[in-house]
Amino acid sequence: MKQSEITGLTTEELQEQLVEFEQNLTKMRMTHHISPLENPMSLRATRRDVARIKTELAKRNSQASEAKA
């Protein structure tokens, strides 16, 4: 997921995507421990997607708190 796609989503959609990606990452890690994944680079891509979403959510939260002040 690209950063431009992430910025286009609403906060609620981002939170849903975050839960989905984290669950997917957990499943992929478990599967990879049992038998190697066909594409182990997908672990890195998913981990980075989670980080991008968390960063965007933190940015939006900080902007919202600044607007209230």
Backbone as a ProteinNet text record, in pm:
[ID]
protein_1_A
[PRIMARY]
MKQSEITGLTTEELQEQLVEFEQNLTKMRMTHHISPLENPMSLRATRRDVARIKTELAKRNSQASEAKA
[TERTIARY]
84.5	0	90.1	62.6	144.4	96.1	186.2	153.1	37.2	31.6	-76.9	-212	-214.2	-337.4	-377.9	-280.3	-306.7	-363.3	-308.2	-356.4	-497.1	-538.7	-672.2	-781.2	-743.6	-841.9	-883.1	-1002.5	-1048.2	-981.2	-992.4	-930.9	-991.3	-1122.7	-1188.5	-1140.1	-1125.2	-1076.4	-932.1	-852.6	-714	-707.7	-794.2	-794.7	-836.9	-933.3	-974.8	-861.3	-793.6	-681.7	-568.3	-544.7	-438.8	-466.4	-588.5	-624.3	-606.4	-651.8	-641.5	-495.9	-411.6	-271	-199	-228.6	-163.3	-202.6	-329.4	-372.4	-304.8	-297.5	-233.1	-84.9	-19.1	122.6	145	59.1	70.5	54.3	-44.1	-65	54.1	106.2	220.5	342.5	365.5	479.1	465.8	346	323.5	349.3	295.7	313.3	460.7	531.5	671.9	757.5	717.9	792.3	772.6	655	627	693.6	667.7	731.2	756.7	867.6	902.6	795.1	773.4	679	737.5	649.5	695.1	766	712.4	772.4	794.9	911.2	935.4	944.1	961.4	964.5	827.5	723.2	589	578.5	658.1	662.2	710.8	815.7	871	771.4	708.9	613.2	494.1	444.4	331.4	371.7	489.9	538.7	552.4	598.8	614	479.2	382.2	246.4	187.6	208.4	160	224.6	353.4	424.2	373	346.8	295.3	159.4	73.9	-59.8	-50.7	33.1	48.5	103.3	195.5	251.6	144.6	63.2	-43.3	-145.7	-180.7	-275	-217	-89.7	-25.2	-21.6	5.2	8.4	-128.5	-231.9	-368.6	-408.7	-367.2	-397.5	-328.6	-204.1	-132.1	-192.3	-236.6	-301.4	-434.2	-506.1	-633.9	-614	-510	-484.7	-436	-362.4	-318	-434.9	-531.3	-647.1	-735.1	-738.5	-819.1	-755.9	-625.1	-553.4	-562.2
-115.6	0	123.2	212.7	332.3	441	535.5	644.4	728.1	747.1	825.7	757.6	625.7	550.9	566.4	565.7	575.6	712.6	818.3	952.1	975.4	899.3	913.8	846.3	764.3	692.3	775	746.9	812.6	745.8	808.4	755.2	619.8	606	478.6	368	400.5	301.5	262.4	360.2	330	236.3	259.2	172.4	30.2	17.8	-114.8	-183	-107.6	-162.7	-205.3	-126.8	-158.7	-292.7	-312.8	-439.3	-554.6	-534.3	-638.7	-673.4	-571.9	-596.2	-662.4	-621	-681.9	-828.5	-860.1	-1000	-1081.3	-1023.4	-1091.3	-1114.2	-1016.4	-1029	-1139.8	-1147.3	-1251.7	-1390	-1404.4	-1533.2	-1569.4	-1470	-1496.2	-1537.2	-1474.4	-1510.7	-1653.3	-1689.2	-1826.1	-1927.4	-1899	-1988.5	-2000	-1888.8	-1888.2	-1967.7	-1970.9	-2049.3	-2198.7	-2235.4	-2377.6	-2425.3	-2353.9	-2386	-2254.7	-2243.1	-2116	-2067.5	-1937.6	-1878.2	-1880.5	-1882	-1879.8	-1747.4	-1638.3	-1506.8	-1443.3	-1464.9	-1410.3	-1257.9	-1195	-1048.7	-989	-1070.1	-1020.9	-985.6	-1051.6	-1015.7	-872.3	-838.1	-703.1	-600	-630.6	-537.3	-512.8	-618	-603.7	-526.2	-554.7	-482.6	-333.5	-300.9	-160.8	-93.2	-168.3	-113.5	-78.8	-165.8	-140.2	-12.7	2.7	121.3	247.5	240.2	357.2	399.4	301.7	332.4	391.6	333.4	385.8	528	555.8	689.5	789.5	752.8	841.7	867	763.6	780.9	872.8	857.8	943.6	1088.1	1105.8	1240.1	1306.4	1230.1	1284.4	1315.3	1231.3	1256.7	1382.4	1403.4	1522.1	1648.5	1640.1	1754.5	1786.8	1683.6	1704.4	1767.9	1725.7	1782.7	1927.1	1960.2	2097.7	2187.9	2133.8	2212.5	2243.8	2154	2176.5	2281.7	2290.4	2383	2525.8
0	0	0	-92.1	-103.8	-9.2	19.2	110.1	55.6	-75.5	-133.9	-113.1	-114.7	-87.3	58.9	146.2	289.6	324.6	266.3	297.9	245.1	145.9	89.6	171	268.4	349.1	470.9	520.3	642.4	762.8	877.5	998.8	1035.2	1020.3	1051.9	958.7	830.8	734.8	767.2	809.1	846.3	966.5	1064.6	1181.8	1144	1053.4	1006.9	931.6	844.5	769.3	863	967.3	1062.7	1130	1175.4	1239.1	1140.6	1017.7	915.8	885.6	866.5	836.2	952.9	1076.2	1191.9	1206.6	1182.6	1189.4	1079.1	961	849.1	877.4	935.4	968.3	1071.2	1171	1272.4	1209.7	1122.8	1055.6	968	897	809.7	890.3	1005.4	1089.9	1141.5	1184.8	1234.1	1122.9	1005.9	892.8	855.6	860.5	823.2	922.3	1049	1147.6	1125.9	1077.5	1055.2	926.2	818.7	691.4	618.2	548.2	484.4	387.4	389.3	295.6	155.4	57.5	-80.9	-110.4	-54.2	-73	64.4	125.6	258.7	261.5	146.8	141.6	170.7	163.1	194.6	343.3	427.3	569.3	585.8	516	524.9	471.7	359.4	299.2	392.2	454.6	545.8	670	722.7	840.3	810.4	692.6	654.8	633.1	579.4	564	700.5	798	934	987.7	966	1014.3	946.4	816.1	744.4	798.4	823.1	874.7	1014.7	1100.3	1236.3	1233.9	1143.2	1131.5	1089.6	993.1	947.2	1057.3	1132.8	1242.8	1350.8	1382	1482.1	1433.6	1306	1248.7	1258.1	1226.5	1234.7	1378	1472.9	1613.2	1664	1622.7	1666.4	1604.9	1480.5	1417.1	1484.5	1523.6	1590.3	1727.1	1799.6	1931.8	1920.8	1816.9	1795.1	1760.6	1685.2	1644.9	1766.8	1864.1	1984.6	2075.5	2072.4	2162.5	2119
[MASK]
+++++++++++++++++++++++++++++++++++++++++++++++++++++++++++++++++++++

